[in-house]
Amino acid sequence: MVGNIAVSFRCERAVKRQRQGGFLISKIHLTAGRIFARMLRERQIDTNPAHGRILFVLWEQGPMTIHELARRVSLGKSTLTSTLDRLERRKQVERVRCVDDRRKILVKLTPENQALHKLYEEVSREMTQVFYRDFGSEEIVRFEECLRRILDNLNSLESGGEH
């Protein structure tokens, strides 16, 4: 009976203890951002995480409207506009009128951007190795499935879904 009480007490304490998933994700995000920025600086790349998110989406998806880019990188239009201004001054992106609809402005990568793309891919591969050091393949798959579920939960709530 005493053993059952001790187990019950430990379980109650574990249930009362607040889950730390959100805190850990935030901490991972900040720490990984600092490490990623350091790796970029070591390669003489002067950029910040917002620039990287924009460039990554454009590398993966190609030219798109400012509205679509803002949605994909989770930045407000005013923040995105000022960030695009900086990237444009650095000759990494350019804004061009859409051929099909002259009212739309597309953001696209410049030819000068290709060298930066290769360096970013190199740093991204290194970061992936750091993230998954000592993880087995099945652990990685399961972990990423859990992260996708969390993201789906958050996206659902953001778009007016249930808590």
OpenMM code with the backbone's topology and positions (N, CA, C; nanometers):
from openmm import Vec3, app, unit

residues = "MET VAL GLY ASN ILE ALA VAL SER PHE ARG CYS GLU ARG ALA VAL LYS ARG GLN ARG GLN GLY GLY PHE LEU ILE SER LYS ILE HIS LEU THR ALA GLY ARG ILE PHE ALA ARG MET LEU ARG GLU ARG GLN ILE ASP THR ASN PRO ALA HIS GLY ARG ILE LEU PHE VAL LEU TRP GLU GLN GLY PRO MET THR ILE HIS GLU LEU ALA ARG ARG VAL SER LEU GLY LYS SER THR LEU THR SER THR LEU ASP ARG LEU GLU ARG ARG LYS GLN VAL GLU ARG VAL ARG CYS VAL ASP ASP ARG ARG LYS ILE LEU VAL LYS LEU THR PRO GLU ASN GLN ALA LEU HIS LYS LEU TYR GLU GLU VAL SER ARG GLU MET THR GLN VAL PHE TYR ARG ASP PHE GLY SER GLU GLU ILE VAL ARG PHE GLU GLU CYS LEU ARG ARG ILE LEU ASP ASN LEU ASN SER LEU GLU SER GLY GLY GLU HIS".split()
positions = [
    Vec3(0.0814, -0.1202, 0.0000),
    Vec3(0.0000, 0.0000, 0.0000),
    Vec3(0.0855, 0.1263, 0.0000),
    Vec3(0.1935, 0.1271, 0.0773),
    Vec3(0.2809, 0.2439, 0.0838),
    Vec3(0.3419, 0.2709, -0.0529),
    Vec3(0.3819, 0.1642, -0.1259),
    Vec3(0.4392, 0.1801, -0.2595),
    Vec3(0.3402, 0.2465, -0.3539),
    Vec3(0.2134, 0.2074, -0.3466),
    Vec3(0.1100, 0.2665, -0.4318),
    Vec3(0.0891, 0.4148, -0.4015),
    Vec3(0.0977, 0.4505, -0.2736),
    Vec3(0.0811, 0.5909, -0.2354),
    Vec3(0.1966, 0.6743, -0.2927),
    Vec3(0.3181, 0.6205, -0.2857),
    Vec3(0.4340, 0.6935, -0.3380),
    Vec3(0.4217, 0.7125, -0.4891),
    Vec3(0.3785, 0.6060, -0.5598),
    Vec3(0.3613, 0.6160, -0.7045),
    Vec3(0.2524, 0.7181, -0.7366),
    Vec3(0.1424, 0.7117, -0.6616),
    Vec3(0.0314, 0.8039, -0.6827),
    Vec3(0.0770, 0.9478, -0.6604),
    Vec3(0.1556, 0.9715, -0.5557),
    Vec3(0.2049, 1.1051, -0.5247),
    Vec3(0.2950, 1.1567, -0.6373),
    Vec3(0.3856, 1.0708, -0.6860),
    Vec3(0.4743, 1.1107, -0.7960),
    Vec3(0.3929, 1.1439, -0.9210),
    Vec3(0.2904, 1.0647, -0.9491),
    Vec3(0.2063, 1.0912, -1.0669),
    Vec3(0.1326, 1.2235, -1.0526),
    Vec3(0.0781, 1.2513, -0.9320),
    Vec3(0.0083, 1.3774, -0.9100),
    Vec3(0.1030, 1.4953, -0.9301),
    Vec3(0.2263, 1.4852, -0.8789),
    Vec3(0.3247, 1.5926, -0.8957),
    Vec3(0.3575, 1.6116, -1.0427),
    Vec3(0.3691, 1.5025, -1.1179),
    Vec3(0.4017, 1.5113, -1.2613),
    Vec3(0.2876, 1.5779, -1.3374),
    Vec3(0.1624, 1.5455, -1.2998),
    Vec3(0.0473, 1.6046, -1.3671),
    Vec3(0.0399, 1.7540, -1.3360),
    Vec3(0.0674, 1.7910, -1.2097),
    Vec3(0.0605, 1.9312, -1.1687),
    Vec3(0.1734, 2.0134, -1.2303),
    Vec3(0.2849, 1.9484, -1.2587),
    Vec3(0.3982, 2.0195, -1.3179),
    Vec3(0.3585, 2.0669, -1.4578),
    Vec3(0.3878, 2.1905, -1.4875),
    Vec3(0.3496, 2.2472, -1.6165),
    Vec3(0.4362, 2.1878, -1.7272),
    Vec3(0.3730, 2.1579, -1.8393),
    Vec3(0.4449, 2.1089, -1.9564),
    Vec3(0.5332, 2.2192, -2.0107),
    Vec3(0.6479, 2.1839, -2.0664),
    Vec3(0.7448, 2.2844, -2.1094),
    Vec3(0.7697, 2.2848, -2.2597),
    Vec3(0.6828, 2.2205, -2.3381),
    Vec3(0.7049, 2.2125, -2.4820),
    Vec3(0.7207, 2.3477, -2.5485),
    Vec3(0.6289, 2.4397, -2.5204),
    Vec3(0.6361, 2.5725, -2.5808),
    Vec3(0.7619, 2.6467, -2.5401),
    Vec3(0.7952, 2.6389, -2.4113),
    Vec3(0.9165, 2.7026, -2.3608),
    Vec3(1.0401, 2.6440, -2.4291),
    Vec3(1.0446, 2.5114, -2.4392),
    Vec3(1.1608, 2.4469, -2.5018),
    Vec3(1.1713, 2.4814, -2.6504),
    Vec3(1.0578, 2.4846, -2.7201),
    Vec3(1.0600, 2.5213, -2.8619),
    Vec3(1.1133, 2.6637, -2.8776),
    Vec3(1.0675, 2.7550, -2.7928),
    Vec3(1.1158, 2.8935, -2.7992),
    Vec3(1.2650, 2.9011, -2.7713),
    Vec3(1.3086, 2.8285, -2.6719),
    Vec3(1.4510, 2.8286, -2.6360),
    Vec3(1.5362, 2.7688, -2.7489),
    Vec3(1.4884, 2.6604, -2.8082),
    Vec3(1.5580, 2.5989, -2.9219),
    Vec3(1.5662, 2.6985, -3.0368),
    Vec3(1.4545, 2.7657, -3.0652),
    Vec3(1.4498, 2.8638, -3.1737),
    Vec3(1.5554, 2.9728, -3.1542),
    Vec3(1.5615, 3.0295, -3.0339),
    Vec3(1.6567, 3.1373, -3.0064),
    Vec3(1.8014, 3.0882, -3.0124),
    Vec3(1.8278, 2.9746, -2.9506),
    Vec3(1.9641, 2.9210, -2.9490),
    Vec3(2.0088, 2.8826, -3.0893),
    Vec3(1.9229, 2.8158, -3.1629),
    Vec3(1.9573, 2.7757, -3.2998),
    Vec3(1.9803, 2.8993, -3.3868),
    Vec3(1.9006, 3.0041, -3.3674),
    Vec3(1.9189, 3.1272, -3.4433),
    Vec3(2.0549, 3.1898, -3.4184),
    Vec3(2.0976, 3.1906, -3.2907),
    Vec3(2.2305, 3.2458, -3.2590),
    Vec3(2.3417, 3.1625, -3.3219),
    Vec3(2.3284, 3.0309, -3.3146),
    Vec3(2.4307, 2.9428, -3.3726),
    Vec3(2.4334, 2.9580, -3.5241),
    Vec3(2.3159, 2.9616, -3.5862),
    Vec3(2.3071, 2.9766, -3.7315),
    Vec3(2.3709, 3.1090, -3.7750),
    Vec3(2.3402, 3.2172, -3.7021),
    Vec3(2.3981, 3.3481, -3.7348),
    Vec3(2.5502, 3.3449, -3.7205),
    Vec3(2.6000, 3.2788, -3.6170),
    Vec3(2.7457, 3.2671, -3.5984),
    Vec3(2.8092, 3.1913, -3.7145),
    Vec3(2.7457, 3.0818, -3.7570),
    Vec3(2.7982, 3.0035, -3.8691),
    Vec3(2.8011, 3.0873, -3.9972),
    Vec3(2.6996, 3.1698, -4.0162),
    Vec3(2.6963, 3.2569, -4.1335),
    Vec3(2.8077, 3.3620, -4.1250),
    Vec3(2.8248, 3.4213, -4.0060),
    Vec3(2.9312, 3.5219, -3.9890),
    Vec3(3.0685, 3.4612, -4.0159),
    Vec3(3.0872, 3.3355, -3.9728),
    Vec3(3.2152, 3.2676, -3.9976),
    Vec3(3.2434, 3.2547, -4.1470),
    Vec3(3.1398, 3.2611, -4.2265),
    Vec3(3.1546, 3.2543, -4.3732),
    Vec3(3.1408, 3.3932, -4.4368),
    Vec3(3.1534, 3.4954, -4.3544),
    Vec3(3.1433, 3.6354, -4.3975),
    Vec3(3.0085, 3.6688, -4.4619),
    Vec3(2.9015, 3.6087, -4.4108),
    Vec3(2.7673, 3.6407, -4.4576),
    Vec3(2.7009, 3.7250, -4.3495),
    Vec3(2.6703, 3.8492, -4.3847),
    Vec3(2.6075, 3.9417, -4.2909),
    Vec3(2.4572, 3.9424, -4.3176),
    Vec3(2.3846, 3.8743, -4.2337),
    Vec3(2.2399, 3.8656, -4.2524),
    Vec3(2.1740, 3.8414, -4.1178),
    Vec3(2.0433, 3.8350, -4.1181),
    Vec3(1.9706, 3.8052, -3.9948),
    Vec3(1.8649, 3.6988, -4.0248),
    Vec3(1.8020, 3.6430, -3.9210),
    Vec3(1.7050, 3.5352, -3.9431),
    Vec3(1.5885, 3.5716, -4.0349),
    Vec3(1.5396, 3.6963, -4.0287),
    Vec3(1.4279, 3.7357, -4.1164),
    Vec3(1.4710, 3.7302, -4.2625),
    Vec3(1.5930, 3.7756, -4.2914),
    Vec3(1.6451, 3.7666, -4.4285),
    Vec3(1.6498, 3.6209, -4.4720),
    Vec3(1.7009, 3.5374, -4.3835),
    Vec3(1.7134, 3.3951, -4.4163),
    Vec3(1.5798, 3.3298, -4.4460),
    Vec3(1.4768, 3.3630, -4.3667),
    Vec3(1.3438, 3.3044, -4.3909),
    Vec3(1.2909, 3.3445, -4.5270),
    Vec3(1.3075, 3.4719, -4.5609),
    Vec3(1.2594, 3.5215, -4.6908),
    Vec3(1.3337, 3.4524, -4.8040),
    Vec3(1.4654, 3.4497, -4.7950),
    Vec3(1.5453, 3.3883, -4.9016),
    Vec3(1.5134, 3.2398, -4.9146),
    Vec3(1.4980, 3.1716, -4.8014),
    Vec3(1.4681, 3.0285, -4.8052),
    Vec3(1.3377, 3.0019, -4.8791),
    Vec3(1.2340, 3.0782, -4.8473),
    Vec3(1.1047, 3.0588, -4.9136),
    Vec3(1.1181, 3.0845, -5.0637),
    Vec3(1.1894, 3.1886, -5.1010),
    Vec3(1.2068, 3.2186, -5.2435),
    Vec3(1.2922, 3.1122, -5.3126),
    Vec3(1.3930, 3.0595, -5.2454),
    Vec3(1.4737, 2.9503, -5.3036),
    Vec3(1.3870, 2.8272, -5.3271),
    Vec3(1.2999, 2.7991, -5.2316),
    Vec3(1.2163, 2.6789, -5.2397),
    Vec3(1.0974, 2.6953, -5.3346),
    Vec3(1.0343, 2.8129, -5.3358),
    Vec3(0.9081, 2.8309, -5.4064),
    Vec3(0.9169, 2.9183, -5.5313),
    Vec3(1.0246, 2.9943, -5.5448),
    Vec3(1.0367, 3.0829, -5.6603),
    Vec3(0.9660, 3.2152, -5.6362),
    Vec3(0.9578, 3.3003, -5.7396),
    Vec3(0.8974, 3.4333, -5.7246),
    Vec3(0.7530, 3.4249, -5.6749),
    Vec3(0.7162, 3.5243, -5.5930),
    Vec3(0.5786, 3.5310, -5.5424),
    Vec3(0.5445, 3.6732, -5.5034),
    Vec3(0.4155, 3.6980, -5.4843),
    Vec3(0.3707, 3.8317, -5.4456),
    Vec3(0.4139, 3.8615, -5.3023),
    Vec3(0.4182, 3.9891, -5.2717),
    Vec3(0.4547, 4.0309, -5.1361),
    Vec3(0.3549, 3.9741, -5.0354),
    Vec3(0.2265, 3.9760, -5.0714),
    Vec3(0.1226, 3.9220, -4.9819),
    Vec3(0.1495, 3.7740, -4.9505),
    Vec3(0.1767, 3.6948, -5.0531),
    Vec3(0.2028, 3.5519, -5.0333),
    Vec3(0.3314, 3.5301, -4.9531),
    Vec3(0.4329, 3.6078, -4.9827),
    Vec3(0.5598, 3.5956, -4.9101),
    Vec3(0.5396, 3.6298, -4.7626),
    Vec3(0.4640, 3.7345, -4.7336),
    Vec3(0.4363, 3.7724, -4.5945),
    Vec3(0.3680, 3.6581, -4.5207),
    Vec3(0.2728, 3.5933, -4.5862),
    Vec3(0.2020, 3.4813, -4.5247),
    Vec3(0.2964, 3.3654, -4.4966),
    Vec3(0.3829, 3.3353, -4.5916),
    Vec3(0.4712, 3.2185, -4.5772),
    Vec3(0.5831, 3.2379, -4.4758),
    Vec3(0.6290, 3.3610, -4.4572),
    Vec3(0.7379, 3.3842, -4.3623),
    Vec3(0.6883, 3.4386, -4.2284),
    Vec3(0.5564, 3.4547, -4.2169),
    Vec3(0.4937, 3.5024, -4.0924),
    Vec3(0.5484, 3.6378, -4.0482),
    Vec3(0.5576, 3.7290, -4.1424),
    Vec3(0.5966, 3.8667, -4.1114),
    Vec3(0.4847, 3.9596, -4.1561),
    Vec3(0.4660, 4.0691, -4.0840),
    Vec3(0.3701, 4.1691, -4.1264),
    Vec3(0.4201, 4.2370, -4.2534),
    Vec3(0.3276, 4.2940, -4.3295),
    Vec3(0.3662, 4.3564, -4.4566),
    Vec3(0.4653, 4.4700, -4.4383),
    Vec3(0.4500, 4.5508, -4.3330),
    Vec3(0.5423, 4.6637, -4.3136),
    Vec3(0.6823, 4.6129, -4.2792),
    Vec3(0.6909, 4.5116, -4.1931),
    Vec3(0.8209, 4.4523, -4.1598),
    Vec3(0.8823, 4.3884, -4.2833),
    Vec3(0.8004, 4.3175, -4.3586),
    Vec3(0.8499, 4.2531, -4.4798),
    Vec3(0.9003, 4.3570, -4.5794),
    Vec3(0.8268, 4.4647, -4.5956),
    Vec3(0.8662, 4.5691, -4.6914),
    Vec3(1.0029, 4.6272, -4.6561),
    Vec3(1.0251, 4.6604, -4.5288),
    Vec3(1.1551, 4.7164, -4.4903),
    Vec3(1.2665, 4.6128, -4.5045),
    Vec3(1.2365, 4.4871, -4.4773),
    Vec3(1.3356, 4.3816, -4.4929),
    Vec3(1.3678, 4.3617, -4.6410),
    Vec3(1.2658, 4.3658, -4.7262),
    Vec3(1.2889, 4.3539, -4.8707),
    Vec3(1.3709, 4.4716, -4.9226),
    Vec3(1.3482, 4.5903, -4.8673),
    Vec3(1.4287, 4.7071, -4.9069),
    Vec3(1.5772, 4.6791, -4.8811),
    Vec3(1.6081, 4.6239, -4.7626),
    Vec3(1.7484, 4.5923, -4.7296),
    Vec3(1.8035, 4.4848, -4.8220),
    Vec3(1.7244, 4.3810, -4.8479),
    Vec3(1.7702, 4.2742, -4.9375),
    Vec3(1.7888, 4.3253, -5.0802),
    Vec3(1.7052, 4.4187, -5.1193),
    Vec3(1.7176, 4.4766, -5.2531),
    Vec3(1.8459, 4.5607, -5.2638),
    Vec3(1.8748, 4.6389, -5.1594),
    Vec3(1.9987, 4.7182, -5.1588),
    Vec3(2.1222, 4.6285, -5.1657),
    Vec3(2.1115, 4.5084, -5.1075),
    Vec3(2.2230, 4.4120, -5.1101),
    Vec3(2.2241, 4.3279, -5.2375),
    Vec3(2.1327, 4.3579, -5.3279),
    Vec3(2.1218, 4.2888, -5.4570),
    Vec3(2.0918, 4.1393, -5.4413),
    Vec3(2.0098, 4.1058, -5.3400),
    Vec3(1.9695, 3.9671, -5.3180),
    Vec3(1.8323, 3.9383, -5.3787),
    Vec3(1.7445, 4.0378, -5.3798),
    Vec3(1.6113, 4.0221, -5.4377),
    Vec3(1.5795, 4.1446, -5.5210),
    Vec3(1.4774, 4.1305, -5.6045),
    Vec3(1.4244, 4.2454, -5.6769),
    Vec3(1.2731, 4.2320, -5.6853),
    Vec3(1.2075, 4.3462, -5.6949),
    Vec3(1.0621, 4.3503, -5.7103),
    Vec3(1.0329, 4.3842, -5.8559),
    Vec3(0.9468, 4.3037, -5.9161),
    Vec3(0.9122, 4.3237, -6.0572),
    Vec3(0.7601, 4.3126, -6.0736),
    Vec3(0.7076, 4.3794, -6.1724),
    Vec3(0.5638, 4.3696, -6.2029),
    Vec3(0.5341, 4.2325, -6.2610),
    Vec3(0.4216, 4.1775, -6.2207),
    Vec3(0.3755, 4.0493, -6.2737),
    Vec3(0.3325, 4.0694, -6.4192),
    Vec3(0.3772, 3.9814, -6.5066),
    Vec3(0.3444, 3.9911, -6.6491),
    Vec3(0.1947, 3.9687, -6.6713),
    Vec3(0.1354, 3.8762, -6.5971),
    Vec3(-0.0053, 3.8419, -6.6143),
    Vec3(-0.1010, 3.9446, -6.5538),
    Vec3(-0.0560, 4.0122, -6.4474),
    Vec3(-0.1404, 4.1092, -6.3786),
    Vec3(-0.0509, 4.2238, -6.3323),
    Vec3(-0.0475, 4.3311, -6.4080),
    Vec3(0.0444, 4.4421, -6.3826),
    Vec3(0.0207, 4.5093, -6.2477),
    Vec3(-0.0930, 4.4819, -6.1824),
    Vec3(-0.1184, 4.5399, -6.0499),
    Vec3(-0.0357, 4.4715, -5.9430),
    Vec3(0.0065, 4.3490, -5.9686),
    Vec3(0.0807, 4.2709, -5.8694),
    Vec3(0.2308, 4.2920, -5.8835),
    Vec3(0.2964, 4.2951, -5.7676),
    Vec3(0.4423, 4.3039, -5.7628),
    Vec3(0.4935, 4.1684, -5.7140),
    Vec3(0.5857, 4.1123, -5.7877),
    Vec3(0.6488, 3.9861, -5.7486),
    Vec3(0.7854, 4.0134, -5.6879),
    Vec3(0.8227, 3.9322, -5.5910),
    Vec3(0.9574, 3.9359, -5.5339),
    Vec3(1.0307, 3.8160, -5.5909),
    Vec3(1.1495, 3.8414, -5.6471),
    Vec3(1.2273, 3.7313, -5.7027),
    Vec3(1.3735, 3.7478, -5.6663),
    Vec3(1.4447, 3.6380, -5.6725),
    Vec3(1.5874, 3.6370, -5.6411),
    Vec3(1.6675, 3.6921, -5.7584),
    Vec3(1.7836, 3.7470, -5.7279),
    Vec3(1.8729, 3.7978, -5.8315),
    Vec3(1.9770, 3.6916, -5.8668),
    Vec3(2.0415, 3.7050, -5.9816),
    Vec3(2.1504, 3.6117, -6.0155),
    Vec3(2.2635, 3.6161, -5.9119),
    Vec3(2.2870, 3.7333, -5.8514),
    Vec3(2.3925, 3.7457, -5.7497),
    Vec3(2.3639, 3.6602, -5.6265),
    Vec3(2.2416, 3.6208, -5.6124),
    Vec3(2.2000, 3.5458, -5.4947),
    Vec3(2.2474, 3.4007, -5.4956),
    Vec3(2.2854, 3.3472, -5.6092),
    Vec3(2.3193, 3.2049, -5.6192),
    Vec3(2.4339, 3.1635, -5.5265),
    Vec3(2.5393, 3.2443, -5.5159),
    Vec3(2.6517, 3.2101, -5.4276),
    Vec3(2.6055, 3.2038, -5.2825),
    Vec3(2.5194, 3.2974, -5.2437),
    Vec3(2.4666, 3.2987, -5.1081),
    Vec3(2.3823, 3.1739, -5.0823),
    Vec3(2.3057, 3.1334, -5.1821),
    Vec3(2.2216, 3.0147, -5.1690),
    Vec3(2.3063, 2.8921, -5.1354),
    Vec3(2.4164, 2.8743, -5.2042),
    Vec3(2.5039, 2.7585, -5.1788),
    Vec3(2.5591, 2.7607, -5.0357),
    Vec3(2.6000, 2.8767, -4.9888),
    Vec3(2.6519, 2.8876, -4.8521),
    Vec3(2.5425, 2.8601, -4.7485),
    Vec3(2.4226, 2.9118, -4.7730),
    Vec3(2.3104, 2.8857, -4.6823),
    Vec3(2.2806, 2.7361, -4.6756),
    Vec3(2.2829, 2.6695, -4.7899),
    Vec3(2.2576, 2.5250, -4.7909),
    Vec3(2.3628, 2.4512, -4.7086),
    Vec3(2.4866, 2.4932, -4.7204),
    Vec3(2.5952, 2.4318, -4.6443),
    Vec3(2.5722, 2.4486, -4.4938),
    Vec3(2.5391, 2.5701, -4.4521),
    Vec3(2.5141, 2.5970, -4.3104),
    Vec3(2.3898, 2.5210, -4.2638),
    Vec3(2.2876, 2.5149, -4.3473),
    Vec3(2.1652, 2.4415, -4.3112),
    Vec3(2.1943, 2.2933, -4.2895),
    Vec3(2.2776, 2.2362, -4.3741),
    Vec3(2.3147, 2.0944, -4.3553),
    Vec3(2.3889, 2.0756, -4.2223),
    Vec3(2.4791, 2.1674, -4.1908),
    Vec3(2.5507, 2.1595, -4.0631),
    Vec3(2.4540, 2.1697, -3.9454),
    Vec3(2.3573, 2.2623, -3.9552),
    Vec3(2.2596, 2.2778, -3.8470),
    Vec3(2.1758, 2.1512, -3.8312),
    Vec3(2.1382, 2.0898, -3.9411),
    Vec3(2.0600, 1.9663, -3.9341),
    Vec3(2.1410, 1.8576, -3.8624),
    Vec3(2.2684, 1.8506, -3.8908),
    Vec3(2.3539, 1.7531, -3.8222),
    Vec3(2.3599, 1.7813, -3.6724),
    Vec3(2.3670, 1.9087, -3.6356),
    Vec3(2.3686, 1.9457, -3.4940),
    Vec3(2.2356, 1.9095, -3.4288),
    Vec3(2.1242, 1.9442, -3.4939),
    Vec3(1.9919, 1.9142, -3.4384),
    Vec3(1.9760, 1.7655, -3.4076),
    Vec3(2.0156, 1.6830, -3.5000),
    Vec3(1.9828, 1.5409, -3.4909),
    Vec3(2.0990, 1.4522, -3.4476),
    Vec3(2.2028, 1.5122, -3.3925),
    Vec3(2.3139, 1.4321, -3.3401),
    Vec3(2.2588, 1.3352, -3.2343),
    Vec3(2.2976, 1.2114, -3.2455),
    Vec3(2.2569, 1.1046, -3.1528),
    Vec3(2.1091, 1.0663, -3.1629),
    Vec3(2.0397, 1.1068, -3.2692),
    Vec3(1.9023, 1.0645, -3.2943),
    Vec3(1.9044, 0.9512, -3.3959),
    Vec3(1.8204, 0.8522, -3.3772),
    Vec3(1.8006, 0.7490, -3.4779),
    Vec3(1.7003, 0.7968, -3.5817),
    Vec3(1.6962, 0.7295, -3.6960),
    Vec3(1.6051, 0.7693, -3.8045),
    Vec3(1.4594, 0.7697, -3.7596),
    Vec3(1.4191, 0.6675, -3.6862),
    Vec3(1.2798, 0.6608, -3.6399),
    Vec3(1.2483, 0.7724, -3.5408),
    Vec3(1.3448, 0.8083, -3.4563),
    Vec3(1.3238, 0.9183, -3.3621),
    Vec3(1.3028, 1.0499, -3.4365),
    Vec3(1.3802, 1.0696, -3.5419),
    Vec3(1.3682, 1.1931, -3.6211),
    Vec3(1.2303, 1.2006, -3.6844),
    Vec3(1.1856, 1.0908, -3.7436),
    Vec3(1.0539, 1.0888, -3.8076),
    Vec3(0.9455, 1.1189, -3.7048),
    Vec3(0.9498, 1.0532, -3.5908),
    Vec3(0.8485, 1.0721, -3.4861),
    Vec3(0.8513, 1.2157, -3.4324),
    Vec3(0.9699, 1.2661, -3.4075),
    Vec3(0.9861, 1.4024, -3.3566),
    Vec3(0.9257, 1.5036, -3.4542),
    Vec3(0.9564, 1.4905, -3.5816),
    Vec3(0.9044, 1.5839, -3.6818),
    Vec3(0.7531, 1.5704, -3.6979),
    Vec3(0.7003, 1.4486, -3.6820),
    Vec3(0.5548, 1.4310, -3.6844),
    Vec3(0.4905, 1.5077, -3.5690),
    Vec3(0.5507, 1.4993, -3.4520),
    Vec3(0.4974, 1.5712, -3.3351),
    Vec3(0.5031, 1.7219, -3.3568),
    Vec3(0.6124, 1.7716, -3.4104),
    Vec3(0.6242, 1.9151, -3.4375),
    Vec3(0.5180, 1.9601, -3.5383),
    Vec3(0.4944, 1.8789, -3.6422),
    Vec3(0.3906, 1.9138, -3.7414),
    Vec3(0.2529, 1.9207, -3.6750),
    Vec3(0.2252, 1.8272, -3.5838),
    Vec3(0.0966, 1.8280, -3.5147),
    Vec3(0.0814, 1.9537, -3.4299),
    Vec3(0.1885, 1.9928, -3.3617),
    Vec3(0.1845, 2.1154, -3.2813),
    Vec3(0.1596, 2.2348, -3.3722),
    Vec3(0.2313, 2.2409, -3.4842),
    Vec3(0.2120, 2.3510, -3.5783),
    Vec3(0.0703, 2.3526, -3.6336),
    Vec3(0.0166, 2.2362, -3.6662),
    Vec3(-0.1223, 2.2279, -3.7139),
    Vec3(-0.2195, 2.2794, -3.6077),
    Vec3(-0.1968, 2.2415, -3.4807),
    Vec3(-0.2820, 2.2890, -3.3714),
    Vec3(-0.2784, 2.4412, -3.3624),
    Vec3(-0.1593, 2.4979, -3.3710),
    Vec3(-0.1449, 2.6428, -3.3611),
    Vec3(-0.2071, 2.7128, -3.4815),
    Vec3(-0.1847, 2.6595, -3.5999),
    Vec3(-0.2433, 2.7191, -3.7210),
    Vec3(-0.3955, 2.7145, -3.7161),
    Vec3(-0.4505, 2.6049, -3.6654),
    Vec3(-0.5956, 2.5915, -3.6528),
    Vec3(-0.6510, 2.6978, -3.5582),
    Vec3(-0.5872, 2.7151, -3.4457),
    Vec3(-0.6332, 2.8153, -3.3487),
    Vec3(-0.6195, 2.9555, -3.4073),
    Vec3(-0.5101, 2.9812, -3.4761),
    Vec3(-0.4877, 3.1136, -3.5343),
    Vec3(-0.5946, 3.1481, -3.6379),
    Vec3(-0.6409, 3.0472, -3.7102),
    Vec3(-0.7404, 3.0727, -3.8149),
    Vec3(-0.8841, 3.0599, -3.7629),
    Vec3(-0.8989, 3.0627, -3.6301),
    Vec3(-1.0336, 3.0647, -3.5725),
    Vec3(-1.0861, 2.9294, -3.5280),
    Vec3(-1.0016, 2.8301, -3.5233),
    Vec3(-1.0433, 2.6956, -3.4808),
    Vec3(-1.0579, 2.6877, -3.3303),
    Vec3(-1.0778, 2.5656, -3.2834),
    Vec3(-1.0968, 2.5395, -3.1397),
    Vec3(-0.9666, 2.5475, -3.0638),
    Vec3(-0.9796, 2.5723, -2.9320),
    Vec3(-0.8651, 2.5696, -2.8400),
    Vec3(-0.8284, 2.4274, -2.8127),
] * unit.nanometer
topology = app.Topology()
chain = topology.addChain("A")
for resn in residues:
    res = topology.addResidue(resn, chain)
    for name in ("N", "CA", "C"):
        topology.addAtom(name, app.Element.getBySymbol(name[0]), res)
